[in-house]
Amino acid sequence: MPRAEKTKPAEAGARQRLIEATAKVMRDEGYAAATSRRVAAEAGVKQALVYYYFPTMDDLFVEVLRAGAEASLQNMRAALTDDDPLTTLWQINTDLRRTALNTEFMALANHRKAIRAELKAYAERVRDIETAAVTVALRAKGIDLEDYPPVAVSMLIVQIARSLCNENAVGVTLGHDEMRTFMERLLDLWGGQGGDRPQR
């Protein structure tokens, strides 16, 4: 009979706690603060367990990115099937709680190839979902997809939303009210169904 695999002696649930702790530290303090010591302390485990589960910090960062990516993709697929996917797309990307961690990964990707490759794969999957949702919304409004390419419309919505978040994070708000009002008009033109307005 084949011998049963030995159960790892590490603390139960420690791996998941490390992933969650890393995400929290990155969100709250930035990726540079997410050291093995800091993450272990946040997770309430010994520092050695970080490297027990993750040979390098890059391996840990990749797992954090993957865990968040899968949850985000599921939420996005569900959200973008509602009656007004364009406004939903705007709201998702103007929510600082959702965008803060992504901003940290973008910064980290500038220095780490493994993170860059993972982030690229995730970003392309997200863009596919966003473009599909925008395509459906524009077609429903009878908008010419050649004049308004769905991928361009989705990028416009997402990039403006993220730009507002990034500027807001450092205290820049000049022109934000005007841009939000402008985007409200575009969202109504392209796919608005009434109801809640984009978050301010």
N, C-alpha and C positions, 0 to 999 in steps of 0.2 A: 504494500500500500504506500502511496506517496505520503511523505511526511508533511504534516500541516505547517503552514508558515507561522513563524514565531510572531507574536504580537509585539510591536515596538513598546519598550518600557517607558516611553515619554508620557507626560501628563495627558490625560484624556482631554480632547478639545483644544489642546495648546496650539496646534497648527492653525486652526480657524481663528483663534483669538489673536494670533500674531498677524494674520492677514487683516483682520478688522482693526487692530491697533495701529498697524502701519498706515492704513487708509485714514484713520482719525488724525494721526500725527501729521500726515501730509496735508490734510485739509486745514487743520488748525494752525500749524506752524511752518509748513513748507517742506518740500522733499529733503532739503539739507538737514533738517532736524531728525529725520527718520534713520537714526543710526541703530545698530543692533542693540546697544545698551538701552537707548530711549524706547525703542519698540518693545523690548522685553519687559521693561518697567511698566509700560502702559498696559501690556497684556497680563502682567502679574505672573511672569514665569522667569526662570533663570536665563541669562544671556546665552548660555551654551545651547539652549533649545532652538534659538534662531538658526544656528548653523547645523543643528541636528536635522531640521526639516528643509532648510534652504542652504545649499552649498555656498552661495554668494548672496549679497544683498540684491543684486540684479535679479536673481531667481525669485526672491521674495517680491520685489517690485512687479515683476511680470505676473505673478500669481494674483497680486492685488488688482492689477489692471484687468486681468481675465475675469476675476470674480465680479468686479464692478461692471465690466463690459457686458457680460451675459445678463445681469440684472437690468441694465439700462436698455439693452436691445429688446428684452421681453416687454418692459414698460413702454418703450417707444412704439413697438408694433401694436400694442393694445391702444395706446393713446391716439395714434395717427389713423385709427379706423373710426374715429368719432365724426360728428356732423360737420365739424370745422377744423380739418387737420392743419390748415395753415396757421391759424391762431394757436392751436395746440403746439405746433412746432416752435412758434415764437415763444410761448410761455415756458416750454421745456428749456430753451436756451437762454432765457433771461432770468432763470431761477439760480441765484448765486450758490445755493446749496448743491445743485447738480453740476454746476460748471467749475467750482473751485478745484476739485480733485483733477479734473481734466486739464486745467491750466497748469497744475503742478507736473502732470505727466508730460505735457508739451515742453515744459522747461527741462525736465529730466532727459527727454529724448534728444535734446541738443548735445548731451554728453555721453549717452549710453546707447550703443548700437542695438542691443537686445530690446530695449524699451522702444526705440524708434521703429523697429520692424513690427513689433506687436501693436504699437499704436497705429501704424499705417494700415495693418490688416483690419483692425477695429474700425478705424475712420472710414475705410472703404465700404465696410458692411453697413455702417450708419448712413453713409451717403446714398447707398442703394435703397435703403428703407425710406429715407426722406424723399428721394426723387420719385419713388413709386407713389407715395402718398400725395405729393404735389401734382403728379401727373393725373391722378384720379380727380383731385379737386379742380384742376384747371379744365379738364374735359367736361366735368359736370357743369361748369360755368360757360361752356362753349368758347373758351379762349383758345386762340390759335397757338399750338405748341411750337410752331416754327418761330413765331414772333416772340414767344415767351417760353424758351426751353425750360422744362421742369427742373433740370439739374441747376441751371443758373438761378431760377427763382428760389429753389431750396437753399442754395449757397448764399444768396442775398439775405434771406431771412435769418439764417443761422449766423452768418458772419457779422451782420449788424448787431444781432442780439448779444453775441459773445464780446464784441467790441465794447458795447455799453457796459457789460459786466466787468471787463478788464479795466476800463477807465474808472468805473465806480469804485472798484477795489482800491484805487490809489487816490480817490477823492475828486476825480475829474467828472463834472456833471454838466458843463457848459454845452448847450445844444441838445441835451438828452431829451428834454420834454418835447422839443420840436421834432426830433427824430422819431420818438414814440408816436406822436400824433400823425406824422407822415406815414409811418408803418401801419398804423391802424387803418388809414385810408386805403393803402395798397392791399392790405389783407381783406378788407371789405370788397374791393374791386376784384381781386383774384379768387376769393373763395369764401368770404364771410357769410355766415348763416345767422348772424345776430347773436344774442346771448352775451356771455361774459367778454369783456374787453381784455386785451393783453395787460398783464400785470404792470403796475407802475412801481 
